């Protein structure tokens, strides 16, 4: 009986069935702050990782296309990416 009185005083006089803390719950974006509610989350989660290799070439292969990844200028030649480095180009890996 003591446990009921403590629970009764904490809950403001409401009776809650045994084994239940709340009767229903809601999930809302932004309450509390969730990743879906923060501007720019898509940019941060889709950012591509660029790693430089130790492979250097003096000239690019033919038919390369200039592009930008994470704000850096790179050259895409088929499935291989190159980044300018001094007077040469370094092979980079894009994940």
C-alpha positions as CSV (number, residue, x, y, z in Angstrom):
1,X,0.0,0.0,0.0
2,X,2.9,2.3,0.7
3,X,4.2,1.9,-2.9
4,X,0.9,2.9,-4.3
5,X,0.7,6.0,-2.2
6,X,4.2,7.1,-3.3
7,X,3.3,6.4,-6.9
8,X,0.0,8.1,-6.5
9,X,1.6,11.3,-5.1
10,X,4.2,11.4,-7.8
11,X,1.8,11.0,-10.6
12,X,-0.6,13.6,-9.4
13,X,-3.4,11.2,-8.6
14,X,-3.5,9.3,-11.9
15,X,-3.5,5.5,-11.8
16,X,-1.2,3.8,-14.2
17,X,-1.7,0.1,-14.9
18,X,1.1,-2.3,-13.8
19,X,3.9,-2.7,-16.3
20,X,3.0,0.5,-18.2
21,X,4.9,3.7,-17.9
22,X,3.1,5.7,-20.6
23,X,-0.1,4.9,-22.5
24,X,1.1,6.3,-25.9
25,X,4.2,7.9,-27.5
26,X,4.8,10.2,-30.4
27,X,7.9,10.7,-32.5
28,X,8.3,14.1,-34.2
29,X,11.1,15.4,-36.3
30,X,12.7,18.3,-34.4
31,X,11.5,17.3,-30.9
32,X,14.1,16.8,-29.5
33,X,16.6,17.9,-32.1
34,X,17.2,15.0,-34.4
35,X,19.6,14.8,-37.4
36,X,16.6,15.1,-39.7
37,X,15.8,18.5,-38.2
38,X,19.2,20.1,-38.7
39,X,19.8,22.0,-42.0
40,X,22.7,20.6,-44.1
41,X,22.6,17.0,-42.8
42,X,22.4,15.7,-46.3
43,X,25.6,17.5,-47.3
44,X,27.5,16.2,-44.3
45,X,26.3,12.6,-44.7
46,X,27.0,12.4,-48.4
47,X,30.4,14.0,-48.3
48,X,32.9,12.0,-50.3
49,X,36.3,10.9,-48.8
50,X,39.3,11.7,-51.0
51,X,42.6,9.9,-50.4
52,X,45.8,10.6,-52.3
53,X,47.9,7.7,-53.5
54,X,51.6,7.6,-54.2
55,X,51.1,7.2,-57.9
56,X,52.1,10.2,-60.0
57,X,51.8,10.8,-63.8
58,X,53.3,13.6,-65.9
59,X,50.4,13.9,-68.2
60,X,46.7,13.0,-68.1
61,X,45.2,10.3,-70.3
62,X,43.1,11.6,-73.2
63,X,39.4,12.5,-72.8
64,X,39.6,13.5,-69.1
65,X,36.8,15.6,-67.6
66,X,37.5,18.4,-65.1
67,X,35.2,18.1,-62.0
68,X,35.0,19.2,-58.4
69,X,34.8,17.0,-55.3
70,X,34.5,18.6,-51.9
71,X,35.6,21.9,-53.4
72,X,38.8,20.5,-54.9
73,X,39.4,20.5,-58.6
74,X,40.1,17.0,-59.9
75,X,40.2,15.3,-63.3
76,X,38.1,12.2,-64.0
77,X,39.5,9.8,-66.6
78,X,37.1,6.9,-66.8
79,X,37.0,5.4,-63.4
80,X,40.3,7.0,-62.2
81,X,40.6,10.4,-60.6
82,X,43.6,12.7,-60.7
83,X,44.5,15.8,-58.7
84,X,47.1,18.4,-59.8
85,X,50.2,18.3,-57.7
86,X,53.0,20.7,-58.7
87,X,53.7,20.0,-62.4
88,X,52.3,16.4,-62.2
89,X,49.1,14.7,-61.3
90,X,48.5,12.3,-58.4
91,X,46.0,9.5,-58.5
92,X,43.3,9.9,-55.8
93,X,40.8,7.4,-54.5
94,X,37.2,8.7,-54.0
95,X,34.9,6.8,-51.7
